[in-house]
Amino acid sequence: MKYLVLVPDGAADYPIESLGGQTPLEAAQTPHLDQLAREGQGGLVQIIPPSRPAGSDIGNLEIFGYDSRVHYTGRAPLEAASMGLPVGPEDIVYRCNTITREGDILVDYSAGHISTPEAKELIEIIEAALGREGLRFYPGVGYRHIVVWNQGPEGLKSFPPHDIMGQSIAVHLPAGPRQEEVRELMRQAGALLEPAVVNKRRREQGKGQGNAIWLWGEGRPLQLPGMEEKYGLKGGVISAVDLVRGIGRSAGMEVIEVPGITGYLDTNYQGKAQYALEALKKLDLVYVHVEAPDEAGHNGDAMAKKQAIEDFDRQVVGTLLDGLAQLGPCRILVSPDHRTPIRLRTHSREPVPFLLWGSGVRTDGLMAYNEKAAEGGSLHLGHGHQMMDLLTGEKAG
């Protein structure tokens, strides 16, 4: 049996007036997802436990089959694992965004979706000036970077920058034990970035500057039981997002590199599907994560989110369905990791629609894949990690 897990990040939403009172999932043309729903089984799942924040780290950890109430240590350690960074047991790992600020206002959590080479230049400036033994700045993909701080401040209350766009920086600075050390590091980094050549060039081009950093999501290194140990499956993961790749790597899965994937609306959707099909010739399970719907949600762009869902349906799901016949018995799980409502421009914790399809999965009369249709499904789960048990069980559903 082969297994596919498909995650359209943040695709679930609320009804939107500009879409005629429909959610983006309802408004989008999704013939392939609807086919899976008609031929499979589905319902609603409470991905995010009450004790955890509504984030992609929690949601994806649960979909991978790990109870986040037990295994979660923080977002940043997952991303550090993806990057293969040297992290010791006494290290505290922080996510570091390059952001755009105007005075006290956090304007953009991604510095205008700054390119990886440009952001790398900025982080290298900071590392050269502020890095030292026991405190290192590591450039990542796009605006997403990592700080590893030996015996650094821990237990801080920090805010994801995508949650506070347009709001006061001073009000949302990290708070808690040794907070002044973290705040001072952010202040010094900002002073270095403001005059950087990269930012001068971006100003001239009318693009958002990476003129500050934002530290958040800290934690200690994560240890997980492997996918092979837990489920007896050799697995792989496809994602442009470091935290998803980090969960996969921590679970002993192969990180499958796909050219042209960006974590944004211009990602190589079809390439993800093609590489997944090729990987399934040697692996048992492939986890395919697509970030684009979530990014559109954070930007408050309903039409972009609808388009991202349609691209996911046509280029990922459609391509996979065309190629699965040659692989023999197969099952597919589809689930967002949380909702990212256009109205909120951040994550929310309501249940999300999910579906199972394939060998041994009975049908339960669903007509489409969306939030409203899922209410009539036969599967209603209280914990996200239960979906992997259903997918890999001898009798799914």
N, C-alpha and C positions, 0 to 999 in steps of 0.2 A: 504494500500500500504506500502511495505517495501522498504527502500532505502539503497544502499551501495555506498560508495565513496572509490575508490581504488587509492592510490597515490604511484606509483613507483618513488621515489624521484630522481630527476636529470636524469631520464632515457633517455630523448631526447638528441641528440648529433649532430655532424657534420659527414660527410663521413670520413672514416678512411682507409688509404692505406693498413694497415695490415689486414683489414677485406674485402679486395677486392673492396675498394671504397664505401662500405656500412656503414651506421650507425650501432651501436650495436642493435638498435631496428629492423633494416632491416635484419641484419645477424642472429639474434637469432631465434630459433625455437619457435614460439609462437602460437600454434594452437588454444588455448582458447581465447586469445585476438583477433586473426584474426576472430574467429567465432563471437565474440561480434561486431566486425566492420562490418562484412558481414550482420548481422541480425539487426544492429542498424544504428545510424546516428552519424556523427562526422565532424571534421574539425580542424582548428587551433584557438588557443586562446592566446591573449597577456596577460599572467599572471601578469608580472611585470610592474607596471606603470612607465612612464619616470622619475617621481619624487622620486622613491624609489630604494634602492639598490637591486640587483638581489640575494636575499637570500631566504632560506627555511622559514624564519619567514614571510616574505612578501608573498611568494607563497602560503603557507598553509593558512594563514589568508584569502587570496582571495578565495581559494577553499572552505573554510568553509562558504563562503558567505558574508564576511566582506570587505568593501572597505578600503584598507590599507591607502589610502590618507586621510581617516577620523579617523580610529581607531588605527593606529599604534603608539606605544610609545617607542619601542625598543625591541630588541631580549631578553635580559636578564629578563625583567619582565614576559615574557611568561614562561620561564623556572622556575622562582621562584614560579609562580602560580602552575605549575605542581607539584612542591615539597611541596606545602602547607606551604611555609615559612612565618613567620610573617613579613610583609612589610607594613609600614605606609605611609601616603601621603607625608611625607617629606623625605622619603628614596629614594636613587638612587641605582638601582640594576645593577650589572655588571656580565657579563659572565666571568668566570675564567677558562681558559684551563691550564692543566698541559702539558707543552711542553718540547721538547728536543732542547737544544741550544748547539752549539759548537762555542765558542768565540762569535763573533757578528752575527753568522748565525743561523736563525731559521730552524732547520733541520726537525722537525716533530711536527705538530700541535696537535698530540694525544699522544705524548710520547710512540710511538710504540704500540698504542692502549692498553695502560696500563689497567690492570684489575681494577674493582671497589674497591676491598679490598686494593690493593696496593695504588691506588690514594687516598683513604680515609685516609690511614696512613699519606700520605704527607700533605694533607689539615689539618689534625689534628695537625701536627707539626706547621704549619703556624698559625692556630687559637690560639694555646697555647701561642705562642710567640708574635703575632701581633694583635690578636683579642682583642677588648675592648668594652665597652659600646658604642653603635652607630656604630661599625664596626665589622662585623661578616663574617667569612668564613664558607660556608656550602658545604660539599662534595656531589657530585651527582653521575651520572652513568658514569663509565669509566673515561675519561679525562675531562668530562664536570662538572664544579662546579659553585657556585654562591657566590658573595660578596654583602652584603647589607650594605650600608654606609649612615647613617643618615646625610642629608644635604651635601652629598658628591659632588665632582666635576661633573658638568653636561655640556652637549653641546660640548664634546670632539670629535675630529676626531680620530676614531680608526679603525684599520684594522683587519678583520677576519684573524686569523693566518693561516687558510687553503689557503688563497689567497697569502701568502708571503713565502711559504716554499722555502728554498734555498736562501733567500734574507737577506739583512742586518736588524738586529733588531733595531739598532740606528736610521736608516732612517725612520722606521715605528712605532716608539713609539707613544703612545697617545699624541695628541697635542691639546691645547686650554686652556680654563680657568682652573687654578690650576693644570696644567699638571704635575708640579714637584712633587705634592703629590702622584699622581698615579704612576709616574715613580719610585719614591723612595720606594713605597710599593712593586712594582714588584722587585726592586733590593734587598730589604731586604729579601723577600720571597725566591729568588734564592739562596742567601747566606745560608739560612737555609736548603734548599733542597739538595744542592750539596753533603754534607757528610751523608745524610740520609741512614739508613740501607737498605731501600727498593731499593735505587739506587745502593748501593754497590752490592746487590744481582742481580739486573738486569744487571749490568755491567758484572758480572761473567757469566751470562747466555747469554751474547751477545745481550741483548735486549736494546731498547732505554730507556734512563733515563728520569724521570720526574724532571729535574733539574732546572726548571724555571716555572713561571706562566705568563699568558698573559691575561690582562684585556681589555674587549671590549664590544660593543653592549649595552651600558648603557641606562637606561630609568626609568621613573616613573611607578608605578603600572597601569595596563591596566584595563579599565572597558568596558565590551561589553554587548549589549542587548543579552539575552539568546536565544539559538536555539529554545526553546519552544515558547518564546515570538515572535521571528522573523518569524518562519516557522510553529509553532504549532506542532512541532515534539519533542519527547523524544529521545535524541541521546546518543551515546557512542563513545569513541575513543580508538583505539588500536595502540600503537606506542611505540618504545623503546626510542624515542627522546623526551627530556623534553619539548622543545619548542612546539611541536605538542600537547603533553598532556596538556600543559599549556593553549593553545588556547581552547582546548576542555573544560577544567575545568572552564576557564573564561566565556565560553558560557553556563555554567550550565550543561554540558554533563557528563556522567559517564565515568571515566577512567577505562578501563577494563584491568585487570592484566593478562598477559599471561606468563607462565613459559618459560624460555629459549630464550626470545627475547633479542637481543644484539645491534641492530642498525648497524650490520656489516654483512659480507657475511655468517657467520655461524648462523644466526638468525633462530628462529623456525617459518619458513614460514607457514607450515601447521597448526601449533597451532593457528596462527593469524586467519586463515580462520575458523577453527573449533570453536574458541571462538566467532567469529563474528556471525556465524550461530546460536549458542546458545543464544547470546545476542539479536538477532533479534526476538526471541520468546516473549520478553517482551518490547523491544525498537522499535522505528519506523525507526531509521537511525543509521548505524554504519560506522564510518570513519576509514579505515584501511590504515596505512602508513607504507611503507617499505623503509628503509634508504639505503639498500645495493648498489643499482646502483650508488647513489651519492658518497658513499665512494670509490667505484672503480674508478669513474671519477676523484675524488681528487687525487687518487694514480696514475692516468695516465695509468691504466691497462685495455686495451680494452677487453681482453679475460675474465677477471674477471667481467667486466660490462656485457658482453654478457651472461655469466653464471648466474649472478644475475637476469637478465631479464627473462631468461629461468626458473629459480627457481621460480620467482614471478608468471610466467604464469602457470606453472605446479602445484605448491603446493598451491598457493593462489587462483588464478582465477579458476583453474580446480577443486579444492576442493569446492569452493563456488558454482560453477555451478552444481556440483553433489548434493549439499544439498539444493538448493533453491526451488526445486519443492514442498517440504513439507511446505513452508512458504506462498504460495499463490502469489498474484500479487507483482511484485518487479521491481525496476529499478536500474540500475548500472551506475555510472559515473566513468570513468577512465581518470586520467590526472596527468602527472608529475607537480611538483610545479615550475620548471624552467629547463633549460638545464644545464648539467654539462659536457661540452665537454672534451674528453680525451686530446685533443690538448692543451687546456687552463689549465686544472686541477683546474678549479674554475667555478663558476656559470656564465651564460650569460643570456641575456634578450630577445632573439628571441622568437617568438611564439612557443608554444608546441602543439603536437597533442592530442586531447581529443576525447572521444566517449561517447555516451549515448546508453543504451540498455535496453529493457524490455517492460513492459506493457504500451501501448499507444505510444510507440516510433516508428515512421515510419523508413523504411530503405532508404538509399540514394546511394546504389551501391558501397560502399567501399569494397575493396577486402582484405585489411590487415590493421593492426594497426602499423603505423610508420609515420615518418615525411613526406615522399614523398606522401604516399597514402592520408594523411590527407589534402594535398593541394587540392585534388579533392572533398572533402566533402562539404556538403551544409551548415555547420555551421561555421561561422567565427566571433569570438567575440573579441571586443576591450578591455574587462575588465574581469579578472578572476572571480570576484564575481558574474558575470552573470550566470555562470554555475550552481550554486545551485538553482537559480530561474528556469532555464530550467529543472533541475532534478525534482524539487518538484512541478512544474507547473501542472495544470490539464491536459494539453496536451503537453507533452514533445516534444521539437523540433518543 
